[in-house]
């Protein structure tokens, strides 16, 4: 309704209500639920009515009180139609009107333009419009919609412009509808086709090219990354395999060492047991029967005690030296060594042993008999090898020590005419986990540790030890030592 204050209400023959207000007349159609307003533009002399003065007569005329009497027949009132068009009045970019130019956006006036092409870089667009109904222009209202962008109509009241920013490239249709001051909608809407022209990087072909490039780069990166990971994994696998092999090797060596030590201590315990039993037995015999034994019997028992003690001492000495080697606590001090002197000392040391078995103990030397080695180790090697040769040679046999010069080494040979050994026994001579201790020809005892010490000492002096033997024909032990360079 045109006003909020109702002065009078009356019903016509069609059941429509005519409502007089303080700002004009309004008709309410009960069937459609629509109001139609009437004012000066419809012929009313005045817009104000006198309260409670409204009459309907038999011929259908309606009378209302104003500054006089105003009457009309409702059947003679024709519905108003708005024929005035909506037109576009201006196109602005960045709030500045677009001029009409041959090569510009507008080639003719906006009122005569149906389609415009606007670069996407021109991202602030304003369109002005107007309703060509000049009766109370300020009360004309509008609504617009940019098809392809707006989801719903924009009811903007009396505002006669629309602004859009950052429209994506594409085709749009800008549509405007208007309503005059009497609430009558115009039958014809205004439409303007707008094409936002993309820059090269907004075009479809560029986006396809960019997408393909990105996909290629992703694939290349994935392949490079995959190859790098595969290469790194192979490297890690190789390192893990190497470490695993090293670890397995170390574990195997440790297990071997543990097994060797277990076996070694078992051998030592067994070999120490015999001389200690002999010592205990002979000592007990002396303690219990000293008063009834004669001088010769005491002499014999004392000699046996001495032999058992000497054997035990030799065994313990070898054990101590082997332990020092394994723990790295033995000192290796190479120097100029006179082999002839050491051999003479060794022969002198074992001369009585050899004579007791009527074994001839000889040696043969070349002119050059100087070596560069650890003196104590060379002495131990010779003592062990000569002692073994005497032990396993029968009475009346022979042991010969010879020295031969080679290019960079001196070879020492200890050859006996003893019992000899088979190949299986030879392979076990230098193995700590193999008990190859064998009694001598006169039941002399040993631990088998002496030959192991010989091998360790020879190798520490950068030499080699070898064995040749046949059962019944004797044995030949030889080892090399570096020559002394004057």
SESEKE-952437 format. One record per residue (C-alpha): chain; x, y, z. Coordinates in steps of 0.1 Angstrom, whole numbers, plus 5000, padded with zeros to 4 digits. Example, Ala and Ser with C-alpha at 12.3 -4.5 7.8 and 13.67 -1.06 7.14 Angstrom:
BEGIN
+-------+------+------+------+
: chain :    u :    v :    w :
+-------+------+------+------+
:     A : 5123 : 4955 : 5078 :
:     A : 5137 : 4989 : 5071 :
+-------+------+------+------+
//
This chain:
BEGIN
+-------+------+------+------+
: chain :    u :    v :    w :
+-------+------+------+------+
:     A : 5000 : 5000 : 5000 :
:     A : 5012 : 5035 : 4994 :
:     A : 5007 : 5046 : 5030 :
:     A : 5005 : 5031 : 5065 :
:     A : 4975 : 5051 : 5077 :
:     A : 4941 : 5037 : 5065 :
:     A : 4913 : 5063 : 5063 :
:     A : 4886 : 5041 : 5047 :
:     A : 4879 : 5007 : 5033 :
:     A : 4850 : 4997 : 5009 :
:     A : 4842 : 4966 : 4988 :
:     A : 4832 : 4967 : 4951 :
:     A : 4808 : 4944 : 4933 :
:     A : 4837 : 4920 : 4923 :
:     A : 4846 : 4916 : 4960 :
:     A : 4878 : 4937 : 4957 :
:     A : 4887 : 4960 : 4985 :
:     A : 4895 : 4997 : 4979 :
:     A : 4916 : 5011 : 5007 :
:     A : 4921 : 5049 : 5011 :
:     A : 4953 : 5058 : 5028 :
:     A : 4971 : 5090 : 5037 :
:     A : 4993 : 5087 : 5006 :
:     A : 4970 : 5074 : 4979 :
:     A : 4945 : 5047 : 4970 :
:     A : 4951 : 5010 : 4969 :
:     A : 4932 : 4980 : 4955 :
:     A : 4935 : 4946 : 4970 :
:     A : 4924 : 4916 : 4949 :
:     A : 4914 : 4888 : 4972 :
:     A : 4918 : 4861 : 4945 :
:     A : 4954 : 4869 : 4935 :
:     A : 4964 : 4885 : 4968 :
:     A : 4979 : 4914 : 4949 :
:     A : 4978 : 4952 : 4957 :
:     A : 4976 : 4978 : 4930 :
:     A : 4984 : 5014 : 4940 :
:     A : 4970 : 5046 : 4925 :
:     A : 4983 : 5081 : 4928 :
:     A : 4987 : 5114 : 4910 :
:     A : 5000 : 5096 : 4878 :
:     A : 4966 : 5078 : 4877 :
:     A : 4945 : 5110 : 4879 :
:     A : 4940 : 5114 : 4916 :
:     A : 4937 : 5151 : 4924 :
:     A : 4950 : 5145 : 4959 :
:     A : 4966 : 5117 : 4979 :
:     A : 4949 : 5123 : 5013 :
:     A : 4914 : 5111 : 5022 :
:     A : 4889 : 5120 : 5049 :
:     A : 4885 : 5092 : 5075 :
:     A : 4854 : 5069 : 5074 :
:     A : 4839 : 5085 : 5043 :
:     A : 4835 : 5059 : 5016 :
:     A : 4802 : 5049 : 4998 :
:     A : 4792 : 5023 : 4972 :
:     A : 4760 : 5030 : 4952 :
:     A : 4738 : 5008 : 4931 :
:     A : 4754 : 5014 : 4897 :
:     A : 4788 : 5004 : 4912 :
:     A : 4803 : 5038 : 4917 :
:     A : 4825 : 5043 : 4947 :
:     A : 4826 : 5077 : 4965 :
:     A : 4855 : 5089 : 4988 :
:     A : 4858 : 5121 : 5008 :
:     A : 4887 : 5144 : 5001 :
:     A : 4887 : 5182 : 4998 :
:     A : 4855 : 5175 : 4980 :
:     A : 4840 : 5143 : 4967 :
:     A : 4860 : 5119 : 4945 :
:     A : 4842 : 5091 : 4928 :
:     A : 4848 : 5065 : 4900 :
:     A : 4834 : 5032 : 4887 :
:     A : 4859 : 5004 : 4893 :
:     A : 4850 : 4987 : 4860 :
:     A : 4863 : 5018 : 4842 :
:     A : 4897 : 5015 : 4858 :
:     A : 4922 : 4998 : 4835 :
:     A : 4953 : 4980 : 4848 :
:     A : 4985 : 5000 : 4843 :
:     A : 5013 : 4985 : 4821 :
:     A : 5048 : 4997 : 4822 :
:     A : 5061 : 5000 : 4786 :
:     A : 5090 : 5023 : 4793 :
:     A : 5122 : 5003 : 4785 :
:     A : 5153 : 4997 : 4806 :
:     A : 5185 : 5009 : 4788 :
:     A : 5223 : 5009 : 4795 :
:     A : 5237 : 5044 : 4799 :
:     A : 5274 : 5038 : 4805 :
:     A : 5302 : 5012 : 4807 :
:     A : 5331 : 5020 : 4830 :
:     A : 5365 : 5003 : 4836 :
:     A : 5382 : 5012 : 4869 :
:     A : 5354 : 5037 : 4874 :
:     A : 5362 : 5056 : 4842 :
:     A : 5338 : 5057 : 4812 :
:     A : 5349 : 5036 : 4782 :
:     A : 5352 : 5058 : 4752 :
:     A : 5338 : 5048 : 4718 :
:     A : 5367 : 5041 : 4695 :
:     A : 5373 : 5020 : 4664 :
:     A : 5398 : 4996 : 4681 :
:     A : 5386 : 4999 : 4716 :
:     A : 5361 : 4980 : 4737 :
:     A : 5331 : 5001 : 4725 :
:     A : 5327 : 5006 : 4688 :
:     A : 5294 : 5024 : 4692 :
:     A : 5273 : 5039 : 4720 :
:     A : 5265 : 5016 : 4749 :
:     A : 5228 : 5021 : 4742 :
:     A : 5233 : 5005 : 4707 :
:     A : 5257 : 4978 : 4718 :
:     A : 5246 : 4942 : 4723 :
:     A : 5280 : 4925 : 4730 :
:     A : 5313 : 4938 : 4744 :
:     A : 5347 : 4921 : 4746 :
:     A : 5367 : 4931 : 4777 :
:     A : 5403 : 4918 : 4784 :
:     A : 5406 : 4899 : 4816 :
:     A : 5432 : 4924 : 4827 :
:     A : 5405 : 4950 : 4830 :
:     A : 5392 : 4934 : 4862 :
:     A : 5369 : 4962 : 4876 :
:     A : 5338 : 4967 : 4855 :
:     A : 5308 : 4990 : 4862 :
:     A : 5276 : 4991 : 4841 :
:     A : 5251 : 5020 : 4845 :
:     A : 5214 : 5016 : 4835 :
:     A : 5181 : 5035 : 4837 :
:     A : 5143 : 5031 : 4833 :
:     A : 5129 : 5056 : 4808 :
:     A : 5099 : 5063 : 4830 :
:     A : 5102 : 5099 : 4841 :
:     A : 5073 : 5102 : 4865 :
:     A : 5090 : 5102 : 4900 :
:     A : 5122 : 5088 : 4887 :
:     A : 5138 : 5085 : 4921 :
:     A : 5114 : 5058 : 4931 :
:     A : 5121 : 5035 : 4902 :
:     A : 5137 : 5002 : 4915 :
:     A : 5159 : 4977 : 4898 :
:     A : 5172 : 4941 : 4900 :
:     A : 5200 : 4926 : 4879 :
:     A : 5217 : 4893 : 4873 :
:     A : 5250 : 4883 : 4856 :
:     A : 5241 : 4850 : 4840 :
:     A : 5270 : 4826 : 4842 :
:     A : 5282 : 4842 : 4874 :
:     A : 5253 : 4852 : 4898 :
:     A : 5232 : 4824 : 4912 :
:     A : 5202 : 4847 : 4921 :
:     A : 5189 : 4881 : 4912 :
:     A : 5203 : 4911 : 4930 :
:     A : 5176 : 4934 : 4943 :
:     A : 5194 : 4968 : 4946 :
:     A : 5164 : 4992 : 4951 :
:     A : 5169 : 5025 : 4934 :
:     A : 5207 : 5020 : 4927 :
:     A : 5212 : 5022 : 4890 :
:     A : 5247 : 5006 : 4886 :
:     A : 5264 : 4972 : 4890 :
:     A : 5301 : 4966 : 4896 :
:     A : 5320 : 4933 : 4891 :
:     A : 5356 : 4925 : 4898 :
:     A : 5380 : 4898 : 4888 :
:     A : 5355 : 4880 : 4865 :
:     A : 5370 : 4847 : 4852 :
:     A : 5374 : 4845 : 4814 :
:     A : 5342 : 4834 : 4797 :
:     A : 5309 : 4844 : 4783 :
:     A : 5282 : 4862 : 4804 :
:     A : 5249 : 4879 : 4800 :
:     A : 5240 : 4909 : 4821 :
:     A : 5202 : 4913 : 4825 :
:     A : 5184 : 4942 : 4842 :
:     A : 5147 : 4945 : 4852 :
:     A : 5129 : 4976 : 4865 :
:     A : 5098 : 4986 : 4885 :
:     A : 5083 : 5021 : 4884 :
:     A : 5073 : 5041 : 4914 :
:     A : 5038 : 5026 : 4913 :
:     A : 5052 : 4990 : 4917 :
:     A : 5046 : 4981 : 4880 :
:     A : 5072 : 4959 : 4865 :
:     A : 5083 : 4966 : 4829 :
:     A : 5076 : 4939 : 4805 :
:     A : 5109 : 4941 : 4787 :
:     A : 5143 : 4935 : 4803 :
:     A : 5176 : 4949 : 4791 :
:     A : 5204 : 4925 : 4782 :
:     A : 5241 : 4930 : 4774 :
:     A : 5264 : 4901 : 4763 :
:     A : 5298 : 4903 : 4780 :
:     A : 5328 : 4883 : 4769 :
:     A : 5359 : 4883 : 4792 :
:     A : 5388 : 4877 : 4769 :
:     A : 5416 : 4856 : 4786 :
:     A : 5453 : 4865 : 4785 :
:     A : 5475 : 4839 : 4769 :
:     A : 5482 : 4822 : 4802 :
:     A : 5444 : 4820 : 4808 :
:     A : 5436 : 4803 : 4775 :
:     A : 5426 : 4767 : 4774 :
:     A : 5455 : 4756 : 4752 :
:     A : 5480 : 4773 : 4776 :
:     A : 5463 : 4756 : 4806 :
:     A : 5464 : 4722 : 4787 :
:     A : 5501 : 4728 : 4779 :
:     A : 5508 : 4738 : 4815 :
:     A : 5489 : 4707 : 4828 :
:     A : 5509 : 4684 : 4804 :
:     A : 5541 : 4701 : 4814 :
:     A : 5533 : 4696 : 4851 :
:     A : 5524 : 4660 : 4846 :
:     A : 5556 : 4654 : 4827 :
:     A : 5576 : 4671 : 4854 :
:     A : 5558 : 4651 : 4881 :
:     A : 5565 : 4619 : 4861 :
:     A : 5602 : 4628 : 4857 :
:     A : 5605 : 4638 : 4893 :
:     A : 5588 : 4605 : 4903 :
:     A : 5611 : 4585 : 4880 :
:     A : 5642 : 4603 : 4893 :
:     A : 5631 : 4600 : 4929 :
:     A : 5623 : 4563 : 4923 :
:     A : 5657 : 4557 : 4907 :
:     A : 5673 : 4575 : 4936 :
:     A : 5655 : 4555 : 4962 :
:     A : 5662 : 4522 : 4943 :
:     A : 5699 : 4532 : 4940 :
:     A : 5700 : 4542 : 4977 :
:     A : 5682 : 4510 : 4987 :
:     A : 5706 : 4489 : 4967 :
:     A : 5735 : 4507 : 4983 :
:     A : 5720 : 4502 : 5017 :
:     A : 5713 : 4466 : 5009 :
:     A : 5749 : 4462 : 4998 :
:     A : 5762 : 4479 : 5030 :
:     A : 5738 : 4458 : 5051 :
:     A : 5750 : 4426 : 5033 :
:     A : 5786 : 4436 : 5038 :
:     A : 5780 : 4445 : 5075 :
:     A : 5761 : 4412 : 5079 :
:     A : 5789 : 4393 : 5063 :
:     A : 5814 : 4410 : 5085 :
:     A : 5793 : 4404 : 5115 :
:     A : 5788 : 4367 : 5106 :
:     A : 5825 : 4364 : 5100 :
:     A : 5832 : 4381 : 5133 :
:     A : 5807 : 4359 : 5151 :
:     A : 5821 : 4328 : 5133 :
:     A : 5857 : 4339 : 5144 :
:     A : 5845 : 4346 : 5179 :
:     A : 5827 : 4312 : 5181 :
:     A : 5859 : 4296 : 5167 :
:     A : 5880 : 4314 : 5192 :
:     A : 5857 : 4304 : 5220 :
:     A : 5856 : 4268 : 5208 :
:     A : 5894 : 4268 : 5205 :
:     A : 5898 : 4282 : 5239 :
:     A : 5874 : 4257 : 5254 :
:     A : 5892 : 4229 : 5236 :
:     A : 5926 : 4244 : 5246 :
:     A : 5917 : 4246 : 5282 :
:     A : 5904 : 4211 : 5281 :
:     A : 5937 : 4199 : 5266 :
:     A : 5957 : 4219 : 5292 :
:     A : 5936 : 4206 : 5320 :
:     A : 5942 : 4170 : 5308 :
:     A : 5979 : 4175 : 5302 :
:     A : 5985 : 4192 : 5336 :
:     A : 5966 : 4165 : 5353 :
:     A : 5991 : 4137 : 5345 :
:     A : 6023 : 4154 : 5358 :
:     A : 6005 : 4167 : 5389 :
:     A : 5992 : 4132 : 5396 :
:     A : 6028 : 4119 : 5392 :
:     A : 6040 : 4147 : 5415 :
:     A : 6014 : 4139 : 5441 :
:     A : 6020 : 4102 : 5439 :
:     A : 6058 : 4103 : 5442 :
:     A : 6055 : 4130 : 5470 :
:     A : 6030 : 4109 : 5489 :
:     A : 6053 : 4079 : 5485 :
:     A : 6082 : 4098 : 5500 :
:     A : 6060 : 4111 : 5529 :
:     A : 6045 : 4078 : 5537 :
:     A : 6076 : 4055 : 5532 :
:     A : 6106 : 4078 : 5537 :
:     A : 6118 : 4058 : 5567 :
:     A : 6118 : 4024 : 5549 :
:     A : 6132 : 4036 : 5515 :
:     A : 6169 : 4031 : 5507 :
:     A : 6191 : 4058 : 5491 :
:     A : 6187 : 4044 : 5456 :
:     A : 6149 : 4043 : 5458 :
:     A : 6148 : 4079 : 5471 :
:     A : 6171 : 4089 : 5443 :
:     A : 6148 : 4073 : 5417 :
:     A : 6117 : 4089 : 5432 :
:     A : 6134 : 4123 : 5433 :
:     A : 6144 : 4121 : 5397 :
:     A : 6107 : 4113 : 5387 :
:     A : 6095 : 4142 : 5408 :
:     A : 6120 : 4165 : 5390 :
:     A : 6109 : 4152 : 5356 :
:     A : 6072 : 4158 : 5364 :
:     A : 6079 : 4193 : 5378 :
:     A : 6101 : 4202 : 5347 :
:     A : 6073 : 4190 : 5324 :
:     A : 6047 : 4210 : 5343 :
:     A : 6069 : 4241 : 5342 :
:     A : 6075 : 4238 : 5304 :
:     A : 6037 : 4233 : 5299 :
:     A : 6029 : 4264 : 5320 :
:     A : 6056 : 4284 : 5303 :
:     A : 6042 : 4276 : 5268 :
:     A : 6007 : 4284 : 5281 :
:     A : 6018 : 4318 : 5294 :
:     A : 6035 : 4326 : 5261 :
:     A : 6004 : 4316 : 5241 :
:     A : 5982 : 4337 : 5263 :
:     A : 6004 : 4367 : 5258 :
:     A : 6003 : 4363 : 5220 :
:     A : 5964 : 4361 : 5220 :
:     A : 5960 : 4391 : 5242 :
:     A : 5986 : 4412 : 5223 :
:     A : 6008 : 4416 : 5254 :
:     A : 6039 : 4399 : 5240 :
:     A : 6066 : 4423 : 5229 :
:     A : 6079 : 4418 : 5194 :
:     A : 6114 : 4433 : 5192 :
:     A : 6133 : 4423 : 5161 :
:     A : 6171 : 4427 : 5160 :
:     A : 6202 : 4412 : 5144 :
:     A : 6204 : 4376 : 5155 :
:     A : 6233 : 4352 : 5151 :
:     A : 6217 : 4319 : 5142 :
:     A : 6250 : 4299 : 5148 :
:     A : 6252 : 4311 : 5184 :
:     A : 6215 : 4302 : 5191 :
:     A : 6219 : 4268 : 5175 :
:     A : 6250 : 4261 : 5196 :
:     A : 6231 : 4271 : 5228 :
:     A : 6202 : 4249 : 5218 :
:     A : 6224 : 4219 : 5211 :
:     A : 6242 : 4224 : 5244 :
:     A : 6209 : 4226 : 5262 :
:     A : 6196 : 4193 : 5248 :
:     A : 6229 : 4174 : 5245 :
:     A : 6222 : 4153 : 5276 :
:     A : 6187 : 4144 : 5264 :
:     A : 6201 : 4132 : 5231 :
:     A : 6230 : 4113 : 5248 :
:     A : 6205 : 4096 : 5271 :
:     A : 6189 : 4081 : 5240 :
:     A : 6223 : 4077 : 5221 :
:     A : 6210 : 4102 : 5194 :
:     A : 6236 : 4121 : 5174 :
:     A : 6228 : 4159 : 5174 :
:     A : 6246 : 4177 : 5145 :
:     A : 6242 : 4209 : 5125 :
:     A : 6253 : 4224 : 5091 :
:     A : 6255 : 4261 : 5085 :
:     A : 6261 : 4283 : 5054 :
:     A : 6283 : 4313 : 5056 :
:     A : 6255 : 4338 : 5061 :
:     A : 6238 : 4330 : 5093 :
:     A : 6225 : 4365 : 5104 :
:     A : 6187 : 4371 : 5105 :
:     A : 6165 : 4400 : 5115 :
:     A : 6141 : 4386 : 5142 :
:     A : 6131 : 4386 : 5178 :
:     A : 6158 : 4367 : 5197 :
:     A : 6135 : 4352 : 5224 :
:     A : 6111 : 4340 : 5198 :
:     A : 6138 : 4323 : 5177 :
:     A : 6152 : 4306 : 5208 :
:     A : 6117 : 4293 : 5217 :
:     A : 6111 : 4280 : 5181 :
:     A : 6145 : 4261 : 5181 :
:     A : 6141 : 4247 : 5215 :
:     A : 6106 : 4233 : 5208 :
:     A : 6115 : 4218 : 5174 :
:     A : 6148 : 4202 : 5186 :
:     A : 6130 : 4189 : 5218 :
:     A : 6103 : 4173 : 5196 :
:     A : 6128 : 4158 : 5172 :
:     A : 6147 : 4141 : 5201 :
:     A : 6115 : 4130 : 5218 :
:     A : 6102 : 4112 : 5187 :
:     A : 6135 : 4097 : 5176 :
:     A : 6144 : 4061 : 5186 :
:     A : 6176 : 4052 : 5204 :
:     A : 6206 : 4054 : 5181 :
:     A : 6189 : 4078 : 5158 :
:     A : 6200 : 4111 : 5144 :
:     A : 6189 : 4148 : 5145 :
:     A : 6205 : 4173 : 5121 :
:     A : 6200 : 4211 : 5121 :
:     A : 6209 : 4228 : 5089 :
:     A : 6207 : 4264 : 5076 :
:     A : 6203 : 4274 : 5039 :
:     A : 6204 : 4308 : 5024 :
:     A : 6176 : 4319 : 5001 :
:     A : 6171 : 4352 : 4983 :
:     A : 6156 : 4373 : 5011 :
:     A : 6153 : 4346 : 5038 :
:     A : 6173 : 4321 : 5057 :
:     A : 6157 : 4286 : 5060 :
:     A : 6164 : 4265 : 5092 :
:     A : 6158 : 4228 : 5089 :
:     A : 6154 : 4203 : 5118 :
:     A : 6156 : 4167 : 5103 :
:     A : 6152 : 4136 : 5124 :
:     A : 6152 : 4099 : 5117 :
:     A : 6122 : 4094 : 5141 :
:     A : 6089 : 4076 : 5139 :
:     A : 6073 : 4101 : 5114 :
:     A : 6037 : 4110 : 5109 :
:     A : 6009 : 4105 : 5084 :
:     A : 5993 : 4133 : 5064 :
:     A : 5962 : 4135 : 5086 :
:     A : 5983 : 4141 : 5117 :
:     A : 6004 : 4167 : 5099 :
:     A : 5972 : 4188 : 5090 :
:     A : 5963 : 4189 : 5128 :
:     A : 5997 : 4199 : 5141 :
:     A : 5991 : 4237 : 5143 :
:     A : 5954 : 4236 : 5152 :
:     A : 5946 : 4246 : 5188 :
:     A : 5913 : 4227 : 5187 :
:     A : 5930 : 4194 : 5177 :
:     A : 5948 : 4174 : 5205 :
:     A : 5978 : 4159 : 5187 :
:     A : 5999 : 4154 : 5219 :
:     A : 6016 : 4121 : 5215 :
:     A : 6040 : 4104 : 5239 :
:     A : 6076 : 4101 : 5227 :
:     A : 6096 : 4070 : 5220 :
:     A : 6104 : 4067 : 5257 :
:     A : 6069 : 4078 : 5268 :
:     A : 6079 : 4114 : 5271 :
:     A : 6049 : 4136 : 5277 :
:     A : 6039 : 4168 : 5259 :
:     A : 6009 : 4191 : 5253 :
:     A : 6011 : 4198 : 5216 :
:     A : 6011 : 4235 : 5224 :
:     A : 6048 : 4240 : 5216 :
:     A : 6043 : 4236 : 5178 :
:     A : 6014 : 4261 : 5179 :
:     A : 6037 : 4286 : 5196 :
:     A : 6063 : 4279 : 5169 :
:     A : 6039 : 4288 : 5142 :
:     A : 6027 : 4320 : 5159 :
:     A : 6063 : 4331 : 5165 :
:     A : 6075 : 4323 : 5130 :
:     A : 6046 : 4343 : 5114 :
:     A : 6052 : 4372 : 5138 :
:     A : 6087 : 4373 : 5123 :
:     A : 6073 : 4374 : 5088 :
:     A : 6083 : 4338 : 5081 :
:     A : 6067 : 4305 : 5073 :
:     A : 6069 : 4270 : 5089 :
:     A : 6065 : 4237 : 5069 :
:     A : 6065 : 4200 : 5078 :
:     A : 6075 : 4169 : 5058 :
:     A : 6071 : 4135 : 5073 :
:     A : 6066 : 4098 : 5065 :
:     A : 6058 : 4071 : 5090 :
:     A : 6089 : 4051 : 5098 :
:     A : 6112 : 4075 : 5079 :
:     A : 6113 : 4105 : 5102 :
:     A : 6102 : 4142 : 5099 :
:     A : 6116 : 4175 : 5086 :
:     A : 6105 : 4208 : 5102 :
:     A : 6117 : 4239 : 5084 :
:     A : 6110 : 4276 : 5090 :
:     A : 6122 : 4308 : 5074 :
:     A : 6134 : 4341 : 5089 :
:     A : 6142 : 4374 : 5071 :
:     A : 6179 : 4380 : 5064 :
:     A : 6196 : 4408 : 5082 :
:     A : 6204 : 4436 : 5058 :
:     A : 6237 : 4452 : 5069 :
+-------+------+------+------+
//
